[in-house]
Every structure is written in C-alpha cells, then in structure tokens.
C-alpha cells in the first residue's frame, strides 16, 4: 500500500524544517523505527524514524529543501 509521509511537528512553534540528509534511497527497504531522514529546525537537528516497515518509493523533498509541517516528504510502500 502506497503511503505519503508528511513532515511531523516536533514543537508547538515549529512551522518548517530543512531536509538535511536522506538515510535511504528509492528502492531501499527499511524497518519500523529506522532513521529515514534528518531535519534541521531553528533549534535542533533530528532524525525522523520510519513509522512503519516498508520500501522508499519516492523522495518528494530533496536534501537542502525547506518543507512546511504537514507537507509531503516521501512516498513509501508500507505493505512490507
């Protein structure tokens, strides 16, 4: 099942973040809880963990791109 993952909110004042690094490339499988990508906000850099096991199908927000909370960052196949 294809699922679009969106940028989560980590604090009440967080409105956007920059995608710093992707830990997986399209076609790579991952486990639930494994780091998918890193973000940087005004205050901190954080690893974003996979909410489920699956395969990364498409990166929507490339490294270096600023993304608003709730915007799509990637598409995964969560049927694994």
LINHUZI-V389924 format. One record per pair of residues at least 6 apart in sequence whose C-alpha atoms are under 6 Angstrom apart, sorted by the first residue. I is the first residue (numbers start at 0). J is the second residue. D is the distance in Angstrom with one decimal. If there is no record, write none. Layout:
# LINHUZI-V389924
i: <I,I>
j: <J,J>
d: <D,D>
This chain:
# LINHUZI-V389924
i: <0,0,0,1,1,2,2,3,3,4,4,4,5,5,5,5,6,6,6,7,8,14,14,15,15,15,16,16,16,16,17,17,17,17,18,18,18,18,19,19,19,19,20,20,20,21,22,22,23,25,25,25,26,26,27,27,28,28,29,29,30,31,31,31,31,32,32,33,33,34,34,34,35,35,35,36,36,37,37,37,38,38,53,53,53,54,54,55,56,56,57,57,58,59,59,60>
j: <76,77,78,75,76,74,75,73,74,71,72,73,69,70,71,72,68,69,70,68,68,67,68,66,67,68,39,40,65,66,38,39,64,65,38,62,63,64,37,38,62,63,36,37,62,36,35,36,35,55,56,57,55,56,54,55,53,54,52,53,52,49,50,51,52,48,49,48,49,46,47,48,47,48,49,46,47,45,46,47,44,45,76,77,79,75,76,75,74,75,73,74,73,72,73,72>
d: <5.4,5.4,5.1,5.6,4.6,5.6,5.3,5.9,4.4,5.8,5.9,5.5,5.2,5.2,4.2,5.4,5.0,5.1,5.7,5.9,5.9,5.8,5.5,5.5,4.1,5.4,5.5,4.8,5.6,5.5,5.4,5.2,5.5,4.2,4.6,5.0,5.4,5.6,5.3,5.2,5.2,5.7,5.5,5.2,5.4,4.3,5.1,5.3,5.9,4.9,5.0,5.6,5.5,5.8,5.5,5.7,5.6,4.1,5.7,5.6,4.2,5.1,5.6,4.2,4.4,4.9,5.0,5.2,5.5,6.0,5.6,4.2,5.9,5.5,5.8,5.9,5.4,5.5,4.4,5.8,5.6,5.4,5.3,4.5,4.8,5.5,5.1,4.5,5.5,5.0,5.5,5.0,4.4,4.9,4.8,4.8>
